[in-house]
Amino acid sequence: MITKPGDLREKNMGRVIQLLLANPDISRVEIARKTELTKTTISAIIAALLDLNIVEETPGLKTGLVGKTPIPMRVRGDAAVAIGVNLARGSTSGVVMTACGKLLESVSKEVSNLTRADATAHLFEVVQRLLNKCFRNGIDVDAIGIGAPSPLDKEKGVIYAPYGLSDWKDFPVGEITREKFGLPVFLVNDADGAAFGMKCFGKCRDIRSFISMYFDEGVGAGIILNDEIYSGSSGYSGQISYALIKSFCNGQVENSRFSLDTVVSDLNKEIGVNCGKIDDFLDRRFNGGQKMNSVLSRVGDELGRIAALVSNIVGPEAVVVNGRLLDFGKVFFAALKDSFESNLFSRGSVQLIKGFTNQFRAFSTGAASYAIFSYLMDKVLSN
């Protein structure tokens, strides 16, 4: 297949913008080295970014090199400001973020979004509250990012039929949000966006290929391969929530889908209490003794096995573990780590990294990161 010049320009521009987001004060020489693009190509891209006030030179910084000092570059903080919203089954949360990764505002609501009407109302409310906060502080918002469960179409801005959300079928969330607020709207799978946020502003800036896994309402994953989101041909390659958990199998596949509800149910049975959700165990600070540790070890063992399975298929440099289960501490993570390492095909070749305990905050910041990148790309390519 022959790559069109326009496609190549877009790909090169994306690589440079992403690198600049992840590496403030990087020089042209270093950009060329990391991207393996020619100095002529890098100079042309940087010139375009300077003309549009997306990047700025920071000549006052010392690089420590002898001879002619390369001039560091960074993305301007005011190059883009985006609202990122995570639209989940049981909550709607949002943040305001600048192009240098600084969080300015945040809003979070625990609400039911099972119907399309409720999801729309809560989405609009969170966005409006964030816009009001920005207005009071003299902040102009350039774009809105929405992180939501798949399957979805990023280009059309449509959510199809996520598991357990039948009323969301063919939900044109991008179009209705754009019409409501008059701003560019960028839709992304929640886990993909969070992984992209880690690549641009978090622990994975220097890792080219990794899997970011989320153990919370269910099991999900965002995949970054060679610095880009990998969604597969159908757009939902990280949807591993249907992975069977052998310890939770009761003969019916629908009862084998992992969620925090299954963990809560097992903890209640073992400890002899009646807590409604995982936060109740954390808030009441159960140390649980042997029975609780047994459940946590079993859950950690199962999730470590799934993390190793996915890692064996994809072959990343690292796997990042996220979710509220991390709040249980050493017993859970030690079991996960042992299981992961023992089931890994290439022992010791993949890093295991602790990520966010609050995955919904990760999803909203990820949606904002994706919106910032997409907005900047659109701005450059339209000129």
C-alpha positions, 0 to 999 in steps of 0.5 A: 500500500502506498502512503499518500503525502497527506497521510504521511504529513499527518502521521509525522505531525502527530508524532512530533506533537505527542512528543512535545506534549510528553517532553517539555523543553526538548530540542529539535535535535532530540525530536529528530533522534526520537522520531527518526525524521530528517532535520528538514522535516522537523524544522518544517513542522516546528516552523508551522507550530511556532507560526500557530503559537502552539509551541515556544522556544525556551532559550534560557534553559541550559542543556549541559552540552558543549558548543552551540546549545540546542534551543529547547521547545515546549508546548505553550500552556495556552495552546489549548484548554480542554474539558475531559469528561468520563461518562460511566455507568454509575458516575460522570466526572470531568476536568479542565486541563491545559496543553501542558497537562495542568489540571485547572478544575474538576467536577465529579458526580455519582449518578446513574447513567443507565438511560440515554436521557440521564447520561445526556443530562449529567454530561451536559451538567458537568460540562456546564459547571466546568465552563462556568468555573472557567468563565469566572476565572477568565479561562477560554475552553477550546475543546471537549473530550468524552471518554466512554465505554465501547463499542464506539466510532471516534470519527462519527462521535457515536456510542453503539451498544456497550455492555449493560447499557442497551438504552445507549444504542447508537448514541450520537453523543459527539453531535449533541454535545457539539450542538449544545456547547458550540465547541469541537468534541472528540470521543474516545474509548475511556480506557484508550484515552486514559492510556493516551493521557499516561503517554502524554503526561503520566508515568509512561512518557518514555515507554513506546508500547504498554497496556494500561489495565483497569480493574474497577467496575469491570476489566478493561484495557487501553493499548499503546503500541509504538506511541499510538493508540491501538484500537484494532480494526473494529475499534475495541481491542482492549475490551477484555471484560468478557475474560472468564475468571475461573474462580468465579465460574458457576457454569454460566458464562454471564455469571463469569464476567468479572466486576467489583460486585463479584469481589464484594459478594465474596468478601461478604461471604467470607467475612460475614458482613453485608457491605454494599460496595467495595468502598464500604470495605475500604472506608471501614478499614477492614484488615479482614485477617486471614479470610479477607486476605484469602479473597484478595489473594484469589482475586489478585491471582486471577487478574494477574493471570489475565494481565499476563495473557493479554501481555503475552498476546500484545508483547508490550514493554510494560503493563500498568495496573489501575483501579480501586482494588489497589487501595487494598495494598500489599496482599492484593498487589503481591498476589497479582504480581506473582501470578503475572510473573509466573504466567508471563511467557518471557519472564522478567521482560515486562514491567508491572507498574502501579497506576491510578487508584481512581480510574474515573479520574484517569478516564476524564484526564485521558479524555482531556489529553485526547481532546488537546492532541486532536484539537492541536492536530486539527488546527495544524492540518487545517492551515 
